[in-house]
Amino acid sequence: MSSDNFVIEHQFENVFQSKEWLKKCSTSAIEEAKKQKFFFQWYDESRKPHDKMAPFCLFPSRMPVDVMRRVNQVCPEFHKLHHNVSFDFDFVKKGLDSVAKADWLIKKMFGIYERVSKSVNREDRYELSITRADYMVTETDEGIQLPKLLEWGVSGWGFGVASFLKHVYKRSLLKARIPFEQDFDSADMTLGLAEMFIKTWKLYNKSNTGILIVVSEEYFFLMECHKLKGEILEIDQDVFVDILTLQEVSKNLTLGFQKELLVNEIEYGVVFLLMGFEEQKYQTEQDWIARELMEYSTAILCPNICHSIVELNKVMEVMSRPKHIEKYVDNLDAGLIRNALVEYRTLEQGNVGDRNAKLGITNPHEYVLKDQREGGVKYFRKDVKEMLEKLQGTQQRGQYILVDHIKPVIGRNVMIFLDENPDLTVVNTVTEISSFGAFLAKGRNIIMDECFGNISRTKQYGVDGISTSKGNFALDLILIT
């Protein structure tokens, strides 16, 4: 740790040891969070929405500059890999065979991917994906801190967090009298996304069309969608933006004579899908029909089904096998990607899957058991053993993968969950870094490639999975040290 970083951490510790100082900082931060309308949208038992302050850390998490450089450096390499693999139908089909047999939702999504791959010529199409990669930092025996990939997806929420939290942290750090050089304005991913959507919309090259943001009926972070809409309109008044639920779209979607995407007879040139591998979001067969019709339209989908299907954990497990990544990117890019990966282990029926299952049963604390879906179910510790024993001899075991349990670097912070009488206990924390990017392609060629910035989700040390429904994490930004 450099002398400057040591001084900064010492200043944080001085604040952590003073209840009076923590009270002043939290009061100021909560006032700013309310001012910025930093809210989640929660739903009661009657499904009536109400706003609740989003949970956040009192101060930004601190990360070494080398860690953040590694996180951002590999972003374009993942983009190339993801896009190239999405064109290899045979590889994806073979990789997902065991999963599709065991998981009806994946079978449904793969069916759309298969039909689209056969009937849509992607070679001359524009394709846009907003990406999110989640990392946890571990430390080697030599003391080097390395980010390791937890999840990779093209439909993750959270891009708007920095737009709100940067104001909160400027106040809390100033109140704590902790100097900081990082300008959190540089982490405004919403502005970067707005510019990317406008550039994509212009490539659609048709006036009097709009940008459509599709959310689920109970999308809890709706404020970031309205923030994105506002940024788009501020940059370009010629485009209009609508935010609709999948159900509103499916009831009113038609294709025009030239396969234009029409909703309520309004044409949209770009569609941002903020819903993915969650079966409860598809309420009727009509919703599934609408999802597939979008793929056949002339609209530029973000993401399309070809990009969505490649984010599955099983595809990543198969790709991580020897010499597979190297088929899609050059050796240098493949090396960067492999350095970011933990070891993936198949659980398909057979000798290799049996061996891997035995590892999880014998040493469950060393592994995490995951299903295929982005943000899906994860099992830890004794639950790994119990689940693997339950799955022995079943076809369903193939829909899971086993990955190394990362030994995280531990930090310290205060997590604010309530706006009144918050618990100001300083706790040991573990931080997951989310890196946001976007790529725009025409056919097989990526023509725009961006890495917008980072947010973080922090949990108390000892808590296993991060869960929105359980409310066991707080949002924050990264202060580079």
C-alpha positions in Angstrom: 0.0 0.0 0.0 1.4 3.4 -1.0 1.9 6.1 1.6 -1.0 8.2 0.1 -3.3 5.2 0.3 -2.3 4.5 3.9 -3.2 8.0 4.8 -6.6 7.7 3.1 -7.4 4.4 4.9 -6.2 6.0 8.2 -8.7 8.8 7.7 -11.5 6.4 7.0 -10.6 4.5 10.2 -10.8 7.8 12.2 -14.3 8.3 10.9 -15.3 4.7 11.6 -14.2 5.1 15.2 -16.4 8.1 15.8 -20.2 7.6 16.3 -20.7 11.3 16.1 -18.8 11.6 12.8 -20.7 8.6 11.3 -24.0 10.2 12.3 -23.2 13.5 10.6 -22.0 11.7 7.5 -25.0 9.4 7.3 -27.5 12.2 7.8 -25.9 14.2 5.0 -25.7 11.1 2.7 -29.4 10.2 3.3 -30.5 13.7 2.6 -28.7 13.7 -0.7 -30.0 10.2 -1.6 -33.6 11.5 -1.1 -32.8 14.6 -3.0 -31.5 12.5 -6.0 -34.6 10.2 -5.7 -32.3 7.2 -5.2 -35.2 4.8 -4.9 -36.0 1.2 -5.6 -39.6 0.4 -6.6 -40.9 -2.3 -4.2 -44.2 -4.1 -4.4 -46.5 -5.1 -1.6 -48.7 -8.3 -1.5 -51.3 -6.6 -3.6 -48.6 -5.8 -6.2 -49.0 -2.1 -5.5 -45.7 -0.2 -6.0 -44.1 2.1 -3.5 -40.7 3.8 -3.5 -38.1 2.9 -0.9 -34.6 4.4 -0.6 -32.1 2.1 -2.3 -29.5 0.6 0.0 -26.0 2.1 -0.3 -22.7 2.1 1.5 -21.9 5.2 3.4 -18.6 5.6 1.6 -17.3 4.2 -1.8 -15.4 1.0 -1.7 -11.7 1.4 -2.2 -9.8 -0.6 -4.9 -6.2 -0.5 -6.2 -5.7 1.1 -9.6 -4.2 -2.2 -10.9 -7.5 -4.1 -10.1 -9.6 -1.6 -11.9 -7.2 -1.5 -14.9 -7.6 -5.3 -15.2 -11.4 -5.2 -15.0 -11.7 -2.6 -17.7 -8.9 -4.0 -19.9 -10.7 -7.3 -20.5 -14.1 -5.7 -21.4 -13.5 -5.4 -25.2 -12.1 -8.9 -25.3 -15.3 -10.4 -23.7 -17.3 -8.4 -26.3 -15.4 -10.0 -29.2 -15.7 -13.5 -27.7 -19.4 -13.1 -27.0 -20.2 -11.8 -30.5 -18.2 -14.3 -32.3 -19.6 -17.3 -30.4 -23.1 -16.1 -31.1 -22.6 -16.9 -34.8 -21.5 -20.5 -34.1 -24.9 -22.2 -33.9 -23.5 -25.8 -33.8 -21.2 -24.9 -30.8 -24.0 -23.3 -28.8 -26.4 -26.1 -29.6 -24.0 -28.8 -28.5 -23.0 -26.9 -25.4 -26.6 -26.4 -24.3 -27.9 -29.8 -25.2 -27.9 -31.2 -21.6 -29.3 -27.9 -20.2 -32.2 -27.7 -22.7 -33.3 -31.2 -21.9 -33.5 -30.3 -18.2 -34.7 -26.7 -18.1 -37.9 -25.9 -20.0 -37.2 -22.1 -20.0 -33.8 -22.6 -21.7 -35.4 -25.0 -24.1 -37.9 -22.3 -25.0 -35.2 -19.6 -25.4 -33.0 -21.9 -27.4 -36.0 -22.7 -29.7 -36.3 -19.0 -30.6 -32.5 -18.8 -31.1 -32.6 -21.9 -33.4 -35.5 -20.5 -35.6 -33.9 -17.0 -35.8 -30.5 -18.5 -36.7 -32.2 -20.3 -39.6 -34.4 -17.6 -40.9 -32.7 -14.2 -40.2 -29.6 -13.1 -42.1 -27.4 -11.4 -39.5 -24.6 -10.7 -41.9 -25.9 -7.2 -42.9 -27.7 -6.4 -39.6 -26.8 -3.9 -36.9 -26.7 -5.5 -33.4 -26.3 -3.8 -30.1 -25.7 -5.2 -26.6 -25.2 -3.5 -23.3 -22.9 -5.7 -21.2 -22.3 -6.2 -17.5 -19.5 -8.3 -16.0 -19.5 -8.9 -12.2 -16.1 -9.5 -10.5 -14.9 -10.4 -7.0 -11.4 -9.6 -6.0 -9.1 -12.3 -4.5 -5.4 -12.1 -3.4 -2.6 -14.4 -4.6 0.0 -15.9 -2.3 2.3 -13.2 -3.6 -0.1 -10.5 -2.4 -1.3 -9.5 -5.9 -5.0 -8.6 -6.0 -6.9 -10.1 -9.0 -10.5 -9.7 -10.2 -12.2 -13.0 -10.9 -15.4 -13.2 -13.0 -18.6 -14.1 -11.2 -21.3 -13.4 -13.9 -21.3 -12.2 -17.5 -24.5 -10.9 -19.1 -26.1 -8.6 -21.7 -29.2 -7.6 -19.9 -28.1 -6.5 -16.4 -29.7 -3.7 -14.5 -27.7 -1.1 -12.5 -26.2 1.1 -15.3 -27.9 4.2 -13.8 -26.6 3.8 -10.2 -23.6 6.0 -10.7 -25.8 8.9 -11.9 -27.3 9.1 -8.4 -24.6 7.8 -6.1 -21.9 10.2 -7.3 -23.7 13.1 -5.6 -24.2 11.1 -2.4 -20.5 10.3 -2.2 -19.3 13.8 -2.9 -21.3 14.9 0.2 -20.3 12.0 2.5 -16.6 12.3 1.7 -16.7 16.1 2.1 -18.5 15.8 5.4 -15.9 13.2 6.5 -13.1 15.6 5.3 -11.6 12.8 3.2 -9.9 14.2 0.1 -10.5 12.4 -3.2 -9.1 12.9 -6.7 -11.6 10.7 -8.6 -14.3 12.7 -10.4 -17.4 10.6 -10.1 -18.8 12.4 -13.2 -16.5 10.1 -15.2 -18.6 7.2 -14.0 -21.9 8.5 -15.5 -22.7 5.4 -17.5 -26.3 6.7 -18.3 -24.9 9.4 -20.5 -22.6 7.0 -22.3 -25.5 4.6 -22.9 -27.7 7.5 -24.1 -25.1 8.5 -26.7 -24.8 4.8 -27.8 -28.5 4.4 -28.3 -28.8 7.7 -30.3 -25.9 6.6 -32.6 -27.7 3.2 -33.1 -31.0 4.9 -33.7 -29.4 7.1 -36.4 -28.1 3.9 -38.1 -31.6 2.7 -38.3 -31.9 5.7 -40.7 -35.6 6.3 -40.5 -37.2 9.4 -39.1 -40.4 9.4 -37.0 -39.3 6.2 -35.2 -38.5 5.9 -31.5 -36.5 4.0 -29.0 -38.5 1.5 -26.8 -37.4 0.3 -23.4 -39.1 -2.9 -22.4 -39.3 -3.8 -18.7 -41.0 -6.4 -16.6 -44.2 -5.5 -14.8 -42.4 -5.3 -11.5 -39.1 -3.8 -12.5 -37.7 -2.5 -9.2 -35.1 0.0 -10.6 -37.4 1.9 -12.9 -35.7 5.2 -12.0 -32.7 4.4 -14.1 -34.9 3.9 -17.2 -36.4 7.4 -16.7 -32.9 8.8 -16.2 -31.8 7.2 -19.5 -34.9 8.5 -21.3 -34.1 12.0 -20.0 -30.5 11.9 -21.1 -31.5 10.7 -24.6 -34.0 13.5 -25.0 -31.6 16.1 -23.7 -29.0 15.1 -26.4 -31.5 14.7 -29.3 -35.0 16.1 -29.4 -35.7 14.4 -32.7 -36.1 11.0 -31.1 -38.9 9.9 -28.8 -38.5 7.3 -26.0 -41.2 5.0 -24.5 -41.0 2.7 -21.5 -43.4 -0.2 -21.7 -43.9 -3.5 -20.0 -43.5 -6.7 -21.9 -47.3 -7.3 -21.4 -48.1 -3.8 -22.9 -45.9 -4.6 -25.9 -47.3 -8.2 -26.5 -50.9 -7.0 -26.5 -50.2 -4.3 -29.1 -47.3 -5.6 -31.2 -47.5 -6.1 -35.0 -45.0 -6.2 -37.9 -45.4 -3.8 -40.8 -45.3 -4.7 -44.5 -41.5 -4.5 -44.4 -41.3 -6.1 -40.9 -41.2 -2.8 -39.1 -41.7 -3.2 -35.3 -45.0 -1.5 -34.5 -46.5 -1.2 -31.0 -49.8 0.7 -30.9 -49.1 1.4 -34.6 -45.9 3.4 -33.5 -42.7 2.3 -35.1 -39.5 1.7 -33.0 -36.1 1.5 -34.6 -34.2 0.4 -31.4 -35.5 -1.8 -28.6 -33.8 -2.1 -25.2 -34.9 -5.3 -23.5 -34.4 -5.1 -19.7 -35.8 -8.5 -19.0 -34.4 -12.0 -19.8 -34.1 -15.4 -18.3 -36.9 -15.3 -15.7 -39.9 -17.4 -16.5 -42.3 -15.3 -14.3 -41.8 -12.3 -16.6 -43.5 -14.2 -19.4 -47.1 -14.3 -18.2 -48.8 -15.7 -21.3 -47.9 -17.5 -24.6 -48.6 -14.1 -26.2 -45.6 -12.7 -24.4 -43.4 -15.4 -25.9 -44.8 -14.8 -29.4 -44.1 -11.1 -29.0 -40.5 -11.8 -27.9 -40.0 -13.9 -31.0 -41.7 -11.4 -33.4 -39.2 -8.7 -32.2 -36.4 -10.9 -33.5 -37.9 -11.0 -37.0 -38.5 -7.3 -37.2 -36.2 -4.7 -38.7 -35.7 -3.1 -35.3 -32.2 -3.2 -33.7 -32.7 -5.3 -30.5 -30.5 -4.8 -27.4 -29.9 -7.7 -26.8 -31.1 -10.0 -29.5 -31.7 -13.6 -28.8 -28.3 -14.6 -30.3 -26.5 -12.5 -27.8 -28.8 -13.5 -24.9 -28.3 -17.2 -25.3 -24.5 -16.9 -25.1 -24.6 -15.4 -21.7 -25.7 -18.7 -20.1 -23.3 -20.2 -17.6 -23.1 -23.5 -19.5 -21.9 -21.7 -22.6 -19.1 -20.1 -20.5 -18.2 -23.5 -19.0 -17.9 -25.1 -22.4 -15.9 -22.1 -23.8 -13.5 -22.2 -20.9 -12.3 -25.7 -21.9 -8.8 -26.0 -23.5 -8.5 -24.3 -26.9 -12.1 -23.3 -27.2 -11.8 -19.6 -26.5 -8.8 -19.5 -28.9 -11.2 -20.4 -31.7 -13.0 -17.1 -31.4 -10.3 -14.5 -30.4 -6.6 -14.3 -30.8 -4.2 -15.8 -28.2 -3.4 -12.5 -26.5 -7.1 -11.7 -26.0 -7.8 -15.3 -24.9 -5.0 -15.0 -22.3 -6.7 -11.9 -20.8 -10.0 -13.6 -20.6 -8.7 -16.8 -19.1 -6.9 -14.8 -16.4 -10.2 -13.4 -15.4 -12.0 -16.8 -15.1 -12.4 -19.1 -12.2 -12.4 -22.8 -13.0 -15.7 -24.1 -14.4 -16.6 -27.8 -14.0 -19.3 -29.7 -15.9 -21.9 -31.7 -14.0 -23.3 -33.6 -17.0 -23.9 -37.3 -16.6 -20.8 -39.3 -17.2 -17.4 -39.9 -15.7 -16.2 -36.3 -15.7 -19.5 -35.0 -14.3 -19.5 -37.7 -11.6 -15.9 -36.8 -10.6 -16.8 -33.1 -10.3 -19.9 -33.8 -8.3 -17.8 -35.9 -5.9 -15.5 -32.8 -5.4 -18.5 -30.7 -4.5 -19.9 -33.3 -2.1 -16.6 -34.0 -0.4 -15.5 -30.3 -0.1 -18.6 -28.2 -0.5 -17.1 -25.1 1.1 -14.6 -24.9 -1.8 -17.2 -24.5 -4.5 -20.3 -22.7 -5.6 -23.1 -24.6 -7.5 -24.8 -22.5 -10.2 -27.7 -22.9 -12.5 -27.6 -21.5 -16.0 -29.5 -18.3 -15.9 -28.0 -14.9 -15.6 -28.5 -13.9 -11.9 -29.9 -17.3 -11.3 -29.9 -19.7 -8.3 -26.6 -20.4 -6.4 -25.8 -22.8 -3.7 -23.1 -22.5 -1.1 -21.4 -24.6 1.6 -23.6 -27.5 3.0 -26.3 -26.7 0.4 -23.8 -27.6 -2.4 -23.4 -31.1 -0.9 -27.1 -31.6 -0.3 -28.1 -30.4 -3.8 -25.5 -32.6 -5.5 -26.6 -35.6 -3.5 -30.2 -34.9 -4.5 -29.2 -34.6 -8.2 -27.2 -37.8 -8.4 -28.2 -40.0 -11.3 -30.6 -37.3 -12.7 -30.6 -35.5 -16.0 -31.3 -32.3 -14.1 -27.7 -32.3 -12.8 -26.5 -31.2 -16.2 -28.2 -27.9 -15.9 -25.8 -26.8 -13.2 -22.1 -26.1 -13.1 -19.6 -26.1 -10.3 -17.1 -23.2 -9.9 -14.4 -22.4 -7.4 -15.5 -20.4 -4.3 -13.5 -17.2 -4.5 -11.6 -16.2 -1.3 -12.4 -12.5 -1.3 -10.4 -9.5 -0.2 -12.1 -8.0 2.8 -12.9 -4.3 3.3 -14.7 -2.2 5.9 -17.7 0.1 5.5 -21.1 1.1 6.8 -24.2 -0.2 5.0 -27.2 2.1 4.9 -30.5 0.2 4.5 -33.0 2.6 6.3 -33.5 6.4 5.9 -34.6 6.7 9.5 -32.5 5.5 12.4 -30.0 3.6 10.2 -27.7 1.0 11.7 -24.2 2.7 11.6 -22.2 -0.4 12.6 -18.9 -0.6 10.8 -18.7 -4.1 9.3 -16.3 -6.2 7.3 -17.4 -6.2 3.7 -17.0 -8.0 0.4 -17.4 -6.0 -2.8 -18.5 -7.2 -6.2 -17.4 -4.9 -9.0 -19.7 -4.5 -12.0 -18.1 -3.3 -15.2 -20.5 -1.9 -17.8 -19.8 -1.8 -21.5 -21.6 -1.9 -24.9 -20.7 -3.0 -28.4 -22.4 -2.3 -31.7 -21.8 -4.6 -34.6 -22.7 -4.9 -38.2 -22.7 -8.5 -39.2 -19.6 -10.1 -37.7 -17.7 -6.8 -37.4 -17.8 -4.8 -34.1 -17.9 -1.2 -35.2 -18.2 0.5 -31.8 -16.8 -0.8 -28.5 -17.2 1.0 -25.2 -16.4 0.4 -21.6 -18.5 3.0 -19.6 -17.5 2.5 -16.0 -18.2 0.6 -12.8 -20.6 0.3 -9.9 -20.4 -2.1 -7.0 -22.6 -4.2 -4.8 -21.3 -4.7 -1.3 -22.4 -7.3 1.2 -21.3 -8.1 4.8 -18.5 -10.6 5.0 -20.0 -14.0 5.7 -23.1 -13.5 3.5 -23.0 -15.8 0.5 -25.2 -14.8 -2.4 -26.3 -11.3 -3.2 -30.1 -11.1 -3.6 -32.4 -8.2 -4.4 -35.4 -10.0 -2.9 -33.5 -10.6 0.4 -32.1 -7.0 0.4 -28.7 -8.2 1.7 -26.5 -5.9 -0.3 -25.8 -2.2 -0.6 -24.8 -0.3 -3.8 -21.7 1.8 -4.1 -19.0 3.2 -6.4 -15.3 2.5 -6.5 -12.7 5.0 -5.2 -9.5 4.1 -6.9 -6.5 4.0 -4.6 
